């Protein structure tokens, strides 16, 4: 069950403590796209997200979007932002996470994985040996496959809570 536990839990990517990451020698961010950076049905970055991405880059971090979504969705979002991406990632498989590290020229101990799903982002990041951060989904609605994942995720979270492994669910 510990494979499903994130190292951190935040309300949004905007709460990410970049100073703390720098002190821990983190140089790269692998982030999910849908419901992590923007709502799953929003085609482009918000002004707030663009400002955040600019700030993150100015602080010296490399960023790569790793998404299970298709090339059209991910590229149409990523290319205007100048953020590199990997589409059709097949998370929780670890290949895309490792590929993102190679693209950034970093080792996995220098990278954090951020996402809104326990079963894809956290589990995949943990299995591949990364520091993981779970964020609250940006939207209450999801696409069909994500709805199925969320049902399973609720069971996993309930089990973790019963074991006393999570306390943050009710506080966020």
Phi and psi in degrees as a GROMACS rama.xvg file:
@    title "Ramachandran Plot"
@    xaxis  label "Phi"
@    yaxis  label "Psi"
@TYPE xy
-64.6524  -21.7712  UNK-2
-62.4869  -21.7633  UNK-3
-92.8024  -1.75401  UNK-4
-88.4702  122.518  UNK-5
-74.791  156.108  UNK-6
-72.4812  -30.4233  UNK-7
-140.893  156.877  UNK-8
-132.73  124.38  UNK-9
-130.232  158.517  UNK-10
-70.3222  -32.4506  UNK-11
-162.459  168.933  UNK-12
-61.4714  -25.7741  UNK-13
-66.333  -17.9907  UNK-14
-86.8927  -4.70137  UNK-15
-59.7953  127.214  UNK-16
-87.485  94.6869  UNK-17
-66.3574  -33.8902  UNK-18
-63.9321  -43.8966  UNK-19
-62.5173  -42.6963  UNK-20
-61.3073  -43.4385  UNK-21
-61.1682  -42.886  UNK-22
-62.7452  -29.5813  UNK-23
-89.3791  9.07495  UNK-24
65.2945  29.2154  UNK-25
-81.2792  130.543  UNK-26
-121.45  -9.26412  UNK-27
-137.676  151.659  UNK-28
-126.706  121.608  UNK-29
-101.298  122.565  UNK-30
-128.688  144.483  UNK-31
-71.561  166.688  UNK-32
-101.899  -70.7221  UNK-33
-69.6874  125.673  UNK-34
67.3289  7.43353  UNK-35
-110.113  -53.1133  UNK-36
-92.7805  -40.6644  UNK-37
-143.895  166.691  UNK-38
-58.7657  149.783  UNK-39
-60.6439  -24.3098  UNK-40
-106.093  10.7047  UNK-41
-91.8735  122.243  UNK-42
-74.0682  -23.698  UNK-43
-138.325  166.558  UNK-44
-68.2095  144.467  UNK-45
-78.4739  159.582  UNK-46
-56.5147  -39.488  UNK-47
-61.3653  -42.8932  UNK-48
-67.2442  -41.0333  UNK-49
-59.9197  -42.3959  UNK-50
-62.416  -43.0926  UNK-51
-63.3621  -45.2302  UNK-52
-62.1097  -41.5984  UNK-53
-60.6385  -46.0602  UNK-54
-61.3777  -43.6805  UNK-55
-59.4973  -45.9993  UNK-56
-63.9732  -40.5262  UNK-57
-62.6063  -28.922  UNK-58
-80.2066  0.0449022  UNK-59
93.1838  10.1956  UNK-60
-86.1956  142.486  UNK-61
-89.499  144.234  UNK-62
-131.744  134.713  UNK-63
-134.085  129.938  UNK-64
-85.3599  128.349  UNK-65
-121.21  113.032  UNK-66
-130.944  145.875  UNK-67
-79.0994  -9.52662  UNK-68
-71.9811  170.359  UNK-69
-77.052  167.462  UNK-70
-58.7181  -43.4807  UNK-71
-58.6741  -48.0432  UNK-72
-63.2977  -49.3345  UNK-73
-71.8993  -42.0407  UNK-74
-69.0665  -38.7542  UNK-75
-65.7661  -28.2043  UNK-76
-80.336  -47.4584  UNK-77
-75.7201  -42.2277  UNK-78
-58.1989  -43.6377  UNK-79
-64.4326  -24.0677  UNK-80
-86.7259  -14.994  UNK-81
76.4585  14.0962  UNK-82
-93.6704  130.484  UNK-83
-70.2129  158.869  UNK-84
-150.112  160.456  UNK-85
-130.503  123.711  UNK-86
-103.732  170.351  UNK-87
46.5248  48.9477  UNK-88
-71.9037  -20.9035  UNK-89
60.1578  37.0336  UNK-90
-64.2513  139.279  UNK-91
-91.9529  10.5965  UNK-92
-59.1918  147.596  UNK-93
-87.0278  -9.75518  UNK-94
-55.6328  -47.4884  UNK-95
-65.9979  -35.9235  UNK-96
-63.1122  -45.5198  UNK-97
-65.5146  -39.4334  UNK-98
-62.7161  -40.4329  UNK-99
-61.5845  -41.1807  UNK-100
-59.6046  -46.0262  UNK-101
-61.3043  -42.9403  UNK-102
-61.55  -33.4293  UNK-103
-86.96  -9.84584  UNK-104
71.1877  32.4584  UNK-105
-123.447  162.349  UNK-106
-93.8488  157.508  UNK-107
-63.2921  -26.0881  UNK-108
-74.9753  -3.30543  UNK-109
-105.949  9.49691  UNK-110
-131.57  143.331  UNK-111
-113  144.715  UNK-112
-109.215  127.378  UNK-113
-121.881  135.041  UNK-114
-166.793  172.416  UNK-115
-102.473  -1.24882  UNK-116
-120.938  131.915  UNK-117
-68.126  -43.0911  UNK-118
-77.2838  -18.4181  UNK-119
-110.953  -59.3246  UNK-120
-73.7762  -54.4447  UNK-121
-70.2902  -52.4125  UNK-122
-59.671  -46.2064  UNK-123
-63.9744  -44.3057  UNK-124
-64.0528  -43.267  UNK-125
-63.8463  -45.9456  UNK-126
-59.1658  -34.8092  UNK-127
-85.8477  -2.11192  UNK-128
89.8887  23.1649  UNK-129
-98.0604  160.745  UNK-130
-76.4255  129.321  UNK-131
-118.084  145.904  UNK-132
-129.389  123.518  UNK-133
-97.87  131.13  UNK-134
-115.473  155.885  UNK-135
-66.8712  133.26  UNK-136
-56.8541  140.118  UNK-137
-71.9779  -19.8745  UNK-138
-130.291  149.615  UNK-139
-80.5  -15.1229  UNK-140
-103.305  159.994  UNK-141
-144.569  164.32  UNK-142
-70.8587  170.311  UNK-143
-56.4286  -52.3979  UNK-144
-64.7885  -36.0392  UNK-145
-68.9421  -34.4305  UNK-146
-59.4613  -41.4486  UNK-147
-64.2106  -46.4076  UNK-148
-58.6909  -41.3029  UNK-149
-62.7225  -35.9995  UNK-150
-61.6909  -47.0678  UNK-151
-66.1579  -38.715  UNK-152
-60.0219  -41.226  UNK-153
-59.8631  -38.8827  UNK-154
-63.8123  -44.2245  UNK-155
-63.4104  -46.618  UNK-156
-62.7994  -39.2822  UNK-157
-60.9351  -43.621  UNK-158
-63.861  -43.0934  UNK-159
-62.8632  -38.5144  UNK-160
-66.8835  -43.0296  UNK-161
-59.6764  -34.8882  UNK-162
-79.8756  -2.87812  UNK-163
76.2316  18.8275  UNK-164
-86.7125  -19.9005  UNK-165
-125.846  140.284  UNK-166
-125.87  -11.8233  UNK-167
-78.4102  -17.2265  UNK-168
-56.8656  -45.2429  UNK-169
-81.6687  -16.0225  UNK-170
-88.8459  -10.2527  UNK-171
